[in-house]
Amino acid sequence: MLPCRAQPVKELYSRRLRDAVLAPVGPERRCLRLVHISDTHGSFYDVPEGDILIHSGDFSNYGLQHGLEEVEAFVSYFKSLPHQYKVLVPGNHELYMDRLPLEQLREMLGCTPGSNRFLLVDEEVTIEGIKFYGSPWTQCSMAWAATTETSRAERWRHIPEDTDVLVTHMPPYKIFDLAWQPDGKFYHWGCQALLKRIGQVLPTLHCFGHVHDEVGRKNLSFGADLEVMFSNAAFDLKRTANLFDFHVPVEPPAVMAPPAAAVDPPATMPATVGYLQVTGQDLVLDLDAEDPAQETVFLWKRLPANRPNQLWQLHQIGDEHSCRYGIRSMCNGQLLQRIGDGLKARRSEFGDAMTWAEDGVVLDHNGCTLVCPRRLRSGQLLEIAPVPHEEALKLEFLPVECF
């Protein structure tokens, strides 16, 4: 692992608990060490020890764009770190991850319920009496894009007013937000709506990243005795962690996981990721990477590195005895749908989308299936018609192990 630096420790007190902590005669206090890092972009650092590690996004360069390897490497690293709890908020470089169902994303990133790792996407979690809220949105048209001030304000309004530690990827306006651009000038990348909401919520600590050029931490006043500590710990240039000792009253430890995300289908088993390969052929169902609309489906040779455009999720539809599965693209998050007599990845809800059955047949809601072409080749578009199952194109599901 790469070495990094650390700022001297700053003492913080939860505003929600501060009166109890600072009372002349009050409950016994205890202290939790918070370690903030961000924008590690595929590199792995020997970060300082602490109780709670906070990563505020851009842990990768390309997310799932080129396959699973970059994400797998990060998860292995993240799991290996010794911190008792870990909080993760994604960033704009986690490409294609915002198109996945949240439960599947938790599983992929090793942040499943019952673990000590918490993925926060517009969610809260309370750890040892400290309430965290995380939100990944930025102005960039990449992952978790909210390109207008109005759309971001709508996201920020959900930040609870009793938040102790706010974790976003985007900075607030004019606070560690000066970013160098190719024209040689620096511009403010921060969000005014976010700063306004912080002035209403007044968290003790706001952790973020996104901007690599202006990093650090500082207290800013929002009125008499109302201060917020701001921390930009983007590692890409300065490689410096920000450390905080967070004081809380002694009370029974509590860890409250975020509520389980709603899942589209009535699933009786976790979603499974893998290839849909033509039985007996080295051809797989592929989403055309050259299609600007990201919806053209055809057959192509299986490519190395588990590319998202060739990977699909299966969700069991119905009860535990069902043998039918909804099919969702790992590349664009859409479902297979019949359009005319052809196949597209277009739907976002299961409804009457195409399903795969364990006998290898892909069906629409009327029982029509894929027609088997006379000559199979790369680039072959697929047709749907009411043909007998024995004459249909058969696809076998080949799962891949994410982690």
Phi, psi and omega in degrees: 000152182280147176285159175213168178257171177218138174288153174304152184291136173253140178271132179228153176231133177300127179297324180295334183244002191297320181301320179291322183291320187266358180299139180304319175236110184201191183293154175298141182257159172220170189226136176243131180274120176259132179242117183252125173227164180197163171050052178278341169048054174085358177260156184236127189243152175275081188283156181299153178287158178181183180272319183230121176264132178243121174245118187259035167108167186057052173283348180235175172262321187232005180057237181261008187300322182249017179119192186265348191301315183296320179290318178302317181296318179296315183298319177300317178294313183299318179295329186283343183291144192277358185297142184294324178227151180222130180246130184231128172239128182289168177233183184292340179277355177278067189299140178072347182290333179288352180265358181268149170301143187299322179297319179293322179295319177301315181297317181297323184266008177069027182248045183283154178304138182097346176272178177263015182242133186234116174269124183244113175236093187056049184217166179237158171210139177254123182238116177052040177086000178253124182266118178257146170225132183235143180210130190264000193290144175219177179281351184283144179272056178238237176276147181049056182275129170225087196278351178245154178300322180295316181294325178287321178302323178297324177290315186292336183294345179276355179295121182296148184283350176255023179292132175271312182234115176265131179236115174233166172274324183276142175278161170284162185297129175064023175236104183049047186233012180280117184243131178288140179239162184301341177281004178086003181251162176254141181230151177282120179261000185284168185250124179291323179295326178293316178299320179298317180292324177299321177296337177274318184279320182055060174294156176294322186221135172240116180255134180205184179206237173076310178265123185271337191278327183240100183238166179141203179206150178195153175269135174234141183270139175240031182128182183301119176060020179243098182239150174236133175270125179253136185225113169254113184244035178300126187271343194307323181251314188264337177052050183232124177274146174257129186246139180221135170262113188258115185269133177220158175292153175291127178203165180304128181301139179223133172235116181247112181289154175299151178298147181299137180288148177291141180250137183303303184272161171284074189282142175249003177210155179297153175298145182239139183253138177179191179264151165251102188253138177298128182302124177080004182231153175269050179231139182234161174289124189231144173261122186298114182290343180272351181280116180302329180277352178052051180223351182284125181249132175210182176267142179208159176296142179294127183262155179286169171075020174050060183290135184302327182292348177249004181252144183226151174257138174251130175240122180295131181257129178095203184276184186294345180266358181288145177245021181246144186225134170289151187238113181243136180287135174286344184275311184240001177075003182269164181255154177292136182218144173280123175240108188065238175253012183246178185243129178227159170256098191222323185287151176251348178235154188293301174039242181257029178291167179293151176229155176253136178250156186295346174276005175094359184268138174259125188238148165264181186290347177263003180088004177285151186225176181289135178277136179277114180297154179294323179231116181277136180205162174295138181090003182289118172284152187249142178250155180239131181205163178280072180259154176302146183303325182290344179257000184279160173288127182259134178239133174256145181267124180246098183292152173242145178274113178293315184214000000 
